[in-house]
């Protein structure tokens, strides 16, 4: 016959009165921490990587995506264009801001293209996306004035077409909220 005295500790962990020594409690805490860690990793990956915007003709573009990437890389190497897209001032929602698009070749000579277009993509709302033609100010310098309807993150892509060649430069920007006066 076995008896248990009052000052002995219980034999089973489920009978333990200290929660953090119970393997069930530790298991639940570890599980919650793993789920939170995975969620943080997904959030970081979503912010840092491609915005995942869906093109209207995604199937046609996706069919030959690898070939398109190879052609773009070869064209970029062959042409050697240096492209820069920048704003004159900090963009604010509801206020016009001018963007300039500068293109020069490897020797620093301005590239005179046939057509330049600026595409504004809103990663969180496809309905806010818009395109604008850019006006040529001087050879190799194109400009467009745009007004962002919403504050937040936007992706801008400027595309220059010259004959059969076309290249684009992409830039992620943050549009500030309009100041309340």
C-alpha positions as CSV (number, residue, x, y, z in Angstrom):
1,X,0.0,0.0,0.0
2,X,1.4,3.4,-1.1
3,X,0.5,6.6,0.6
4,X,1.3,10.1,-0.4
5,X,2.3,12.7,2.1
6,X,1.2,16.3,1.8
7,X,4.6,17.7,1.2
8,X,5.6,15.5,-1.7
9,X,5.3,16.9,-5.3
10,X,2.8,15.2,-7.6
11,X,4.1,12.6,-10.0
12,X,2.3,13.8,-13.1
13,X,2.9,17.2,-14.7
14,X,-0.8,17.8,-15.3
15,X,-1.2,17.9,-11.5
16,X,1.5,20.6,-11.2
17,X,0.3,23.9,-9.9
18,X,3.1,25.8,-11.7
19,X,1.8,26.6,-15.1
20,X,5.2,27.2,-16.8
21,X,6.4,23.7,-15.8
22,X,3.5,22.1,-17.5
23,X,4.4,20.7,-20.9
24,X,0.9,21.4,-22.2
25,X,1.2,25.1,-21.4
26,X,4.7,25.3,-22.9
27,X,3.5,23.5,-26.0
28,X,0.6,26.0,-26.5
29,X,2.9,28.9,-26.0
30,X,5.5,27.5,-28.5
31,X,2.7,26.9,-31.0
32,X,1.4,30.5,-30.7
33,X,5.0,31.9,-31.1
34,X,5.5,29.8,-34.2
35,X,2.3,31.0,-35.8
36,X,3.2,34.7,-34.9
37,X,6.7,34.2,-36.3
38,X,5.3,32.8,-39.6
39,X,2.8,35.7,-39.9
40,X,5.6,38.3,-39.3
41,X,7.7,36.6,-42.0
42,X,4.8,36.7,-44.5
43,X,4.2,40.4,-43.7
44,X,7.8,41.3,-44.2
45,X,7.9,39.3,-47.5
46,X,4.8,41.1,-48.7
47,X,6.2,44.5,-48.0
48,X,9.7,43.9,-49.4
49,X,9.0,41.9,-52.5
50,X,7.1,42.4,-55.8
51,X,3.7,44.1,-55.2
52,X,2.0,41.2,-57.1
53,X,0.0,43.5,-59.3
54,X,-2.2,41.7,-61.8
55,X,-1.9,42.9,-65.4
56,X,-5.1,43.0,-67.5
57,X,-3.6,40.6,-70.1
58,X,-1.7,38.5,-67.5
59,X,-2.1,35.3,-69.5
60,X,-0.5,36.6,-72.7
61,X,2.3,38.2,-70.7
62,X,2.9,35.2,-68.5
63,X,3.1,32.7,-71.4
64,X,6.3,34.1,-72.6
65,X,7.6,35.6,-69.3
66,X,11.0,34.0,-69.4
67,X,11.6,35.0,-73.0
68,X,10.5,38.6,-72.2
69,X,13.0,38.8,-69.3
70,X,15.8,37.5,-71.5
71,X,14.9,40.1,-74.2
72,X,14.7,42.9,-71.7
73,X,18.1,42.0,-70.3
74,X,19.7,41.8,-73.7
75,X,18.1,45.1,-74.8
76,X,19.3,46.8,-71.6
77,X,22.9,45.5,-72.2
78,X,22.8,46.3,-75.9
79,X,21.4,49.8,-75.5
80,X,23.2,50.8,-72.3
81,X,20.6,53.4,-71.5
82,X,20.9,55.1,-68.1
83,X,17.4,56.0,-66.9
84,X,16.3,58.0,-63.9
85,X,12.8,58.8,-62.6
86,X,12.5,61.5,-60.0
87,X,10.0,64.0,-58.5
88,X,10.5,67.7,-58.2
89,X,8.9,67.7,-54.7
90,X,7.5,65.2,-52.2
91,X,4.2,63.8,-53.5
92,X,1.1,64.7,-51.5
93,X,-2.4,63.2,-52.1
94,X,-4.6,65.5,-54.0
95,X,-1.8,67.9,-55.0
96,X,-0.1,67.9,-58.4
97,X,3.6,66.9,-58.5
98,X,5.9,66.9,-61.5
99,X,8.0,63.8,-62.4
100,X,10.9,63.9,-64.8
101,X,12.3,60.9,-66.7
102,X,15.9,61.3,-67.9
103,X,17.6,58.9,-70.4
104,X,21.2,59.0,-71.6
105,X,23.2,56.4,-73.4
106,X,26.6,54.9,-72.3
107,X,28.5,58.0,-73.6
108,X,26.2,60.5,-71.8
109,X,24.3,61.6,-74.9
110,X,20.6,62.1,-74.4
111,X,18.3,59.5,-75.9
112,X,15.5,60.9,-78.1
113,X,12.7,58.4,-77.9
114,X,9.4,58.1,-79.8
115,X,7.1,57.9,-76.8
116,X,7.4,57.9,-73.0
117,X,4.6,56.8,-70.7
118,X,4.3,56.9,-66.9
119,X,2.3,54.2,-65.2
120,X,1.1,54.6,-61.6
121,X,0.2,51.4,-59.8
122,X,-1.5,51.3,-56.4
123,X,-0.6,47.9,-54.8
124,X,-3.6,47.9,-52.5
125,X,-6.3,49.2,-55.0
126,X,-6.2,48.5,-58.7
127,X,-9.1,50.9,-59.3
128,X,-6.7,53.8,-58.5
129,X,-4.1,52.9,-61.1
130,X,-3.6,55.3,-64.0
131,X,-1.3,55.9,-67.0
132,X,0.0,59.3,-68.4
133,X,1.9,60.2,-71.5
134,X,5.0,62.1,-70.8
135,X,5.9,65.2,-72.7
136,X,9.4,65.6,-74.1
137,X,10.9,68.8,-72.7
138,X,14.4,68.4,-74.3
139,X,16.0,65.4,-75.9
140,X,16.3,62.7,-73.3
141,X,14.2,64.5,-70.7
142,X,10.5,63.7,-70.4
143,X,8.0,65.2,-67.8
144,X,4.5,64.6,-66.6
145,X,2.4,66.3,-63.9
146,X,0.3,63.9,-61.9
147,X,-2.0,64.0,-58.9
148,X,-2.3,61.0,-56.7
149,X,-5.9,60.5,-55.5
150,X,-4.8,58.5,-52.4
151,X,-2.0,58.6,-49.8
152,X,0.2,55.6,-49.3
153,X,2.5,53.3,-51.3
154,X,2.6,53.6,-55.1
155,X,4.8,52.0,-57.8
156,X,5.7,54.2,-60.7
157,X,7.0,52.8,-64.0
158,X,8.3,55.0,-66.8
159,X,8.6,53.4,-70.2
160,X,10.6,54.8,-73.2
161,X,9.9,53.5,-76.6
162,X,12.3,54.2,-79.5
163,X,11.7,52.3,-82.7
164,X,11.6,48.6,-81.8
165,X,13.3,49.1,-78.5
166,X,11.6,49.8,-75.2
167,X,12.9,49.9,-71.6
168,X,11.4,50.9,-68.3
169,X,12.5,52.0,-64.9
170,X,10.4,51.3,-61.8
171,X,10.4,53.2,-58.6
172,X,8.3,52.7,-55.4
173,X,7.2,55.9,-53.7
174,X,5.2,56.9,-50.7
175,X,2.5,59.6,-51.1
176,X,1.9,61.7,-48.0
177,X,-1.6,62.7,-46.7
178,X,-2.8,66.2,-47.5
179,X,-2.3,68.5,-44.5
180,X,-5.4,69.7,-42.8
181,X,-5.5,73.4,-42.5
